[in-house]
Amino acid sequence: MTETPADFLQAVLEADGYKVLTAENGEDALALMDSEYVDLVVLDIMMPKMDGYEFTRTLRETNNNLPVLMVSAKELPSDKKHGFLVGTDDYMTKPIDEEEMLWRIKALLRRAKIASERRIVVGDVVLDYDCLTVSRKGEVQELPQKEFLLLYKLLSYPGKIFTRIQLMDEIWGADSDTGWETVTVHVGRLRKRFQDWPEFTIESVRGLGYKAVKKYEQKAGKAPLVADAALFHRVFLIQLAAVLITAALSFLLTKLGVLDNLGIPRNSGFCHADRDAAHQRSGGQRGCHRHRENSAAPL
């Protein structure tokens, strides 16, 4: 039996720990999502029956905050703008790099998990947004609100550089009369608190601002489920991880000579991930509740 581009993409995803399901188009993907738990969508804009814009708009109109990654040959700024306006979380133009796509999928899943669980885990360290606590091996520290929100923001995007002004606007508010020096003071306090904790550090980037650096890589969890679709005008759904709708990744494979070398005809694919882990993420309420201003997670 001849291997299809969908088979090839499925192999790439499974090699990265995903399991894959497939759907022919946006309408079929929506129908499948009624019976399958999905955590993220990767989609092409050009699809039959329902294009990527319409699919994403439909999700958002039903208050579905599923992470969406658009993959398209449309590369004009107006095309990308349209995608973000209808609700996509990320946008890649073809030809795409497979490894980069996997990186983006992982980043979207991580952020979605943080938003839903309202907690961050870095090795043995746990940040609990509802309790404003940082714990490690039985040691629990309850932080002042601004210190906690600052640390939570930085560890939500490890490696990303934030300017002092960005952090001021995010944590203290754009209308605050507090000077940006306050950020420096709070960073200093956080460094002193956690100077003996090896899991992370807060680093200064000269002339720019600050970034959090994870020193401890978490062990990989249970392998997600990935589903396969066709590579041309098809849908990929990733459960526990993502739903992926893609149309013409075969363009990239053709460019790389993969299809010709393998004798693969051009069609497509779709993925989703492990339901048990997803159920754990959306599990029962924790016993800690605090009333405070600015209670929304700063993501």
C-alpha positions, -999 to +999 in steps of 0.1 A: +000+000+000+014+034-010+023+057+018+005+091+017+016+125+029-009+120+058+010+088+067+043+108+066+029+136+088+014+110+112+048+095+115+064+129+123+037+136+150+039+101+165+077+103+167+071+134+188+047+116+211+013+123+195-014+100+183-034+112+152-070+112+139-082+126+105-111+146+090-116+156+054-126+193+060-137+219+085-173+206+087-162+171+094-137+184+120-165+202+139-187+170+138-158+150+151-152+174+179-187+168+191-177+132+200-139+136+207-121+157+232-096+180+214-070+204+228-056+223+199-062+229+162-037+233+133-055+243+102-051+255+066-071+284+054-080+270+020-103+240+026-135+228+009-169+235+024-156+255+053-123+274+051-099+281+080-113+315+087-148+303+090-138+273+111-120+295+136-147+321+137-173+293+144-152+281+173-149+316+188-186+324+183-194+294+205-170+306+232-146+277+224-111+288+234-093+259+218-058+270+207-056+274+169-025+273+147-031+284+111-009+270+083-013+287+049+004+297+017-013+331+022+016+353+034+003+389+030+000+410+062-037+413+055-041+375+054-024+372+088-044+400+102-076+384+091-065+352+108-058+368+141-090+389+140-112+357+136-094+342+166-063+322+156-035+320+182-006+315+158+000+317+121+027+299+099+033+305+062+043+277+038+066+262+031+069+253+068+096+236+088+083+205+105+104+210+136+092+246+140+056+235+137+061+210+165+077+237+187+047+260+181+022+232+189+040+225+222+041+262+231+004+266+224-005+235+244+017+247+273+000+281+274-035+265+272-026+242+301-014+271+322-046+291+314-069+263+323-051+250+354-040+284+367-008+268+379+027+263+366+050+234+373+088+237+369+104+205+382+095+204+419+082+240+420+045+247+417+030+282+413-007+282+423-025+313+409-056+309+431-035+308+463-007+331+453+017+305+465+050+290+453+058+256+467+087+231+466+091+198+484+067+207+512+080+243+515+052+268+507+057+305+503+027+329+499+039+359+480+026+394+479+002+398+449+025+418+427+055+396+433+035+365+425+020+380+393+054+391+381+069+356+386+039+340+371+041+361+340+078+355+335+075+317+340+045+315+317+068+325+289+103+310+298+130+325+277+109+355+265+123+389+272+099+414+288+108+451+291+102+469+324+074+490+307+057+458+295+058+443+330+046+476+345+016+478+322+007+441+327+011+438+365+005+474+378-016+487+349-010+513+323-026+541+344-004+534+375+017+562+389+043+538+400+077+541+382+094+513+363+120+511+390+094+492+410+098+463+386+136+462+394+128+462+432+103+433+428+127+413+406+154+417+433+130+404+460+121+374+439+157+366+432+165+367+470+135+345+478+144+318+454+182+321+451+186+286+465+160+270+443+177+254+413+147+250+390+146+285+376+164+319+376+153+354+366+180+369+343+186+405+333+190+413+296+211+444+294+192+473+278+160+453+274+145+438+306+141+404+322+134+368+313+128+336+333+151+307+325+140+271+334+170+251+347+150+219+351+132+202+323+100+184+333+098+147+324+075+140+294+040+130+304+017+105+289+020+102+252-008+123+235-031+108+209-027+120+173-051+114+145-044+115+108-061+132+079-052+139+043-025+165+036-044+183+009-075+202+020-079+181+051-081+184+089-057+173+116-069+170+152-046+165+182-063+153+213-047+162+247-027+184+224-044+199+195-067+199+165-049+204+133-065+215+101-041+217+071-044+219+034-013+218+014+017+207+034+025+185+004+039+218-011+067+217+015+073+180+011+075+184-027+100+213-022+121+190-001+118+162-026+103+139+001+072+130-020+093+121-051+118+102-032+092+081-014+068+078-043+041+094-022+010+109-038-003+142-025-031+142+001-034+152+039-040+146+078-054+154+115-045+148+152-057+147+189-043+136+223-048+116+255-081+122+271-071+111+305-045+138+309-070+164+296-096+152+322-070+156+349-062+191+337-099+200+340-103+182+373-120+193+405-116+226+422-088+232+446-095+241+481-079+275+481-098+307+471-087+343+474-106+375+466-084+401+451-083+427+424-070+418+390-080+382+395-078+372+358-047+351+350-021+374+333-016+354+301 
